[in-house]
Amino acid sequence: MPRFLNTEGNAVIAIFICDRCKMKRPIIEQMPDPNFPGLRVCQQGCADEKDPYRLPARKTERINLAFPRPDVSVAVQPDAIQTTGDNNFDLSPEQNVEIPENNGNLDTLSPSPGQ
């Protein structure tokens, strides 16, 4: 059954048929669908929300430090780097070739009788 649309007061007296709900609407209510621009839909809930995966990728931020510099000099000296704090010790860039000394624990694991 035909339905009368009141277009009184509108600038354009025309109608369109929504591609989603197939209802007659005034032509001022039509809009392209955000995800499928070929569809003409009404503003009565037929338009989809914009799919975020169709948007262009975000640009990465360039975050730089204002004045980058190390707190303590880490330059390798010819012999070693000394640490500061409670335990002062040297870090050597050379490989450790010393054989560790025995710390006095000469016990070996052996099964005890009775177990």
C-alpha positions as a Python dict, from the first residue, in 0.01 Angstrom:
ca = {
    (1, 'M'): (0, 0, 0),
    (2, 'P'): (144, 341, -92),
    (3, 'R'): (241, 571, 189),
    (4, 'F'): (220, 949, 170),
    (5, 'L'): (540, 1127, 274),
    (6, 'N'): (495, 1479, 395),
    (7, 'T'): (772, 1679, 226),
    (8, 'E'): (625, 2014, 325),
    (9, 'G'): (898, 2264, 418),
    (10, 'N'): (1179, 2065, 252),
    (11, 'A'): (1393, 2234, -11),
    (12, 'V'): (1356, 1939, -249),
    (13, 'I'): (1032, 1752, -300),
    (14, 'A'): (1161, 1405, -389),
    (15, 'I'): (1176, 1061, -236),
    (16, 'F'): (1422, 772, -243),
    (17, 'I'): (1407, 408, -139),
    (18, 'C'): (1662, 300, 122),
    (19, 'D'): (1887, 15, 3),
    (20, 'R'): (1881, -149, 347),
    (21, 'C'): (1527, -122, 483),
    (22, 'K'): (1353, -69, 144),
    (23, 'M'): (1138, 210, 291),
    (24, 'K'): (1046, 533, 112),
    (25, 'R'): (1211, 836, 270),
    (26, 'P'): (1254, 1203, 179),
    (27, 'I'): (1565, 1249, -34),
    (28, 'I'): (1722, 1481, 224),
    (29, 'E'): (1755, 1178, 459),
    (30, 'Q'): (1973, 978, 221),
    (31, 'M'): (2344, 933, 279),
    (32, 'P'): (2614, 701, 143),
    (33, 'D'): (2691, 404, 366),
    (34, 'P'): (3034, 457, 533),
    (35, 'N'): (3161, 105, 456),
    (36, 'F'): (2994, 62, 114),
    (37, 'P'): (2967, 406, -54),
    (38, 'G'): (2760, 261, -340),
    (39, 'L'): (2468, 201, -105),
    (40, 'R'): (2230, 487, -36),
    (41, 'V'): (2081, 443, 308),
    (42, 'C'): (1853, 644, 535),
    (43, 'Q'): (1952, 807, 861),
    (44, 'Q'): (1694, 607, 1059),
    (45, 'G'): (1951, 349, 1177),
    (46, 'C'): (2040, 186, 845),
    (47, 'A'): (2387, 342, 817),
    (48, 'D'): (2673, 130, 951),
    (49, 'E'): (2944, 262, 1176),
    (50, 'K'): (3277, 323, 1004),
    (51, 'D'): (3489, 9, 1021),
    (52, 'P'): (3823, 107, 1187),
    (53, 'Y'): (4011, -152, 980),
    (54, 'R'): (3929, 49, 667),
    (55, 'L'): (4108, 355, 806),
    (56, 'P'): (4472, 416, 709),
    (57, 'A'): (4737, 289, 952),
    (58, 'R'): (4853, 525, 1223),
    (59, 'K'): (5191, 686, 1175),
    (60, 'T'): (5450, 597, 1436),
    (61, 'E'): (5564, 867, 1671),
    (62, 'R'): (5919, 996, 1664),
    (63, 'I'): (6017, 1019, 2028),
    (64, 'N'): (6371, 1145, 2086),
    (65, 'L'): (6546, 1236, 2407),
    (66, 'A'): (6630, 1604, 2439),
    (67, 'F'): (6992, 1568, 2557),
    (68, 'P'): (7095, 1200, 2543),
    (69, 'R'): (7418, 1118, 2724),
    (70, 'P'): (7527, 846, 2966),
    (71, 'D'): (7529, 917, 3339),
    (72, 'V'): (7867, 751, 3392),
    (73, 'S'): (8143, 715, 3136),
    (74, 'V'): (8138, 366, 2991),
    (75, 'A'): (8449, 408, 2777),
    (76, 'V'): (8672, 102, 2789),
    (77, 'Q'): (9007, 184, 2939),
    (78, 'P'): (9307, -21, 2838),
    (79, 'D'): (9303, -226, 3161),
    (80, 'A'): (8952, -221, 3317),
    (81, 'I'): (8639, -30, 3411),
    (82, 'Q'): (8600, 48, 3780),
    (83, 'T'): (8259, 40, 3941),
    (84, 'T'): (8153, 268, 4222),
    (85, 'G'): (7943, 199, 4527),
    (86, 'D'): (7978, -34, 4829),
    (87, 'N'): (8160, -308, 4636),
    (88, 'N'): (8426, -161, 4413),
    (89, 'F'): (8553, -405, 4152),
    (90, 'D'): (8703, -392, 3805),
    (91, 'L'): (8532, -512, 3490),
    (92, 'S'): (8790, -625, 3242),
    (93, 'P'): (8731, -634, 2867),
    (94, 'E'): (8970, -929, 2851),
    (95, 'Q'): (8852, -1287, 2891),
    (96, 'N'): (8907, -1439, 3234),
    (97, 'V'): (9176, -1706, 3196),
    (98, 'E'): (9240, -1767, 3566),
    (99, 'I'): (9141, -2106, 3708),
    (100, 'P'): (8913, -2058, 4011),
    (101, 'E'): (9063, -2171, 4340),
    (102, 'N'): (8906, -2442, 4549),
    (103, 'N'): (8688, -2287, 4819),
    (104, 'G'): (8750, -2570, 5065),
    (105, 'N'): (8442, -2778, 4994),
    (106, 'L'): (8599, -3111, 4904),
    (107, 'D'): (8300, -3327, 5001),
    (108, 'T'): (8153, -3539, 4725),
    (109, 'L'): (7801, -3666, 4704),
    (110, 'S'): (7769, -4028, 4803),
    (111, 'P'): (7477, -4234, 4921),
    (112, 'S'): (7466, -4265, 5296),
    (113, 'P'): (7415, -4612, 5447),
    (114, 'G'): (7070, -4698, 5571),
    (115, 'Q'): (6869, -4508, 5313),
}
